[in-house]
Amino acid sequence: MPATRPVPRPTVLAIDAYVPGKSAAPGVAKIHKLSSNETPLGPSPHAVAALQAEAATLALYPDGSATHLRAAIGARYGLDPARIVCGAGSDELLTLLALAFVGPGDEGIYCEHGFLVYRIAILTAGGTPVVAPETSLTADVDAILAAVTPRTRIVFLANPNNPTGTYLPFDEVRRLHAGLPGHVLLVLDGAYAEYVRSNDYSAGLEMALETPNVVMTRTFSKIHGLAALRIGWMVGPAEVVDALNRIRGPFNVSAGAIAAGAAAIADDAHVAAAVAHNDMWMGWLTGELEALGLTVTPSVGNFLLVHFANVPGRTAEEADAHLSQAGVIVRRVSSYGLPDALRVSIGSEEANRAFVAALAAFLGGAGA
Ligand SMILES: *Cc1c(COP(=O)(O)O)cnc(C)c1O
């Protein structure tokens, strides 16, 4: 019998809509939002000024090619702007990549505790998500390669990964790429790349320039502090760039985003300050949490995964509720297969201290 009303494709109905980190605690006046990996330093003042200047021309469509922004990114990283595509956040680019390369019957791979947007993107495209198991909360190259079938079209890898904060050394990324069939697109999501200080890490920019089946995505939402504007970019092979330019919205990046993004990417001092702040407080926070007897997964991003499985009589859910009442908003990660953990972003000094104080009070009640 024909349907009596419009029915979405089956894979659309298989999507659990993305639930963002909370941003409010009902009844609590002063809150510290540590639930979405935003930077406590805010954006570059140059980016704010550039955005304000755009207010004079809001009636005009933006440059649909985001020329100014691609030129600024190209200048910062020594890249040909023709190999760059900008998007309304890197989330848009991840979805467009799936739409361009995955169809019904095709498979897309992501990792066990990988970023949930990948699953949504694969299903949006009509494809079948395939989950590769991890080892020690870290992507496992052998497991990813074992998940590849003749129907695999795309592999999404966040490096470093959110919400675990772990990363693959570039040797391992090379081994992954070497093991993939040439027609499989490897998407390296470097949303937190600027924060990583390990010598064996690379976001994969050169690999995206030099191989026919690798793209690297980046975002202005994290270290650049422009999450509200929605700006991401990717670099990749000319054929992939061409495919995305055919299917993206003709004006997918707003004029304010183009102007602010171009100013932000040129402000190296602001980025360096954010890295220094993150390094210092990541170390402090890790020490404080371990002193409270908690297990913390070593992170190279701007957030920490804190485990409660070994805390007698106390769950992550209870810790989250207690923290909320104290005005500290963190991220539950049950939807990432981590029901006994919480993810906390590195915040301002005040926020970090409030988080530790509230957690100490919560755990102090645990043994009583
Ligand atoms: C935050 C994040 C992004 C960035 O998303 P935008 O759409 O650019 O705001 C991408 N990938 C991962 C893994 C993230 O955590």
The ligand as an SDF file (V2000), in Angstrom:
LIG
                    3D

 15 15  0  0  0  0  0  0  0  0999 V2000
   34.2670   20.1820   17.5950 C   0  0  0  0  0  0  0  0  0  0  0  0
   34.6170   19.1800   16.5660 C   0  0  0  0  0  0  0  0  0  0  0  0
   34.5090   19.4740   15.2080 C   0  0  0  0  0  0  0  0  0  0  0  0
   34.1670   20.8740   14.7670 C   0  0  0  0  0  0  0  0  0  0  0  0
   32.8960   21.0510   14.3870 O   0  0  0  0  0  0  0  0  0  0  0  0
   32.4630   22.4290   13.7140 P   0  0  0  0  0  0  0  0  0  0  0  0
   31.3020   22.0200   12.8860 O   0  0  0  0  0  0  0  0  0  0  0  0
   33.6030   22.9260   12.8870 O   0  0  0  0  0  0  0  0  0  0  0  0
   32.1140   23.3620   14.8230 O   0  0  0  0  0  0  0  0  0  0  0  0
   34.8510   18.5280   14.2750 C   0  0  0  0  0  0  0  0  0  0  0  0
   35.3130   17.3240   14.6650 N   0  0  0  0  0  0  0  0  0  0  0  0
   35.4660   17.0140   15.9520 C   0  0  0  0  0  0  0  0  0  0  0  0
   36.0410   15.6990   16.3210 C   0  0  0  0  0  0  0  0  0  0  0  0
   35.1010   17.9180   16.9440 C   0  0  0  0  0  0  0  0  0  0  0  0
   35.2240   17.6000   18.2280 O   0  0  0  0  0  0  0  0  0  0  0  0
  1  2  1  0
  2  3  1  0
  2 14  2  0
  3  4  1  0
  3 10  2  0
  4  5  1  0
  5  6  1  0
  6  7  2  0
  6  8  1  0
  6  9  1  0
 10 11  1  0
 11 12  2  0
 12 13  1  0
 12 14  1  0
 14 15  1  0
M  END
$$$$
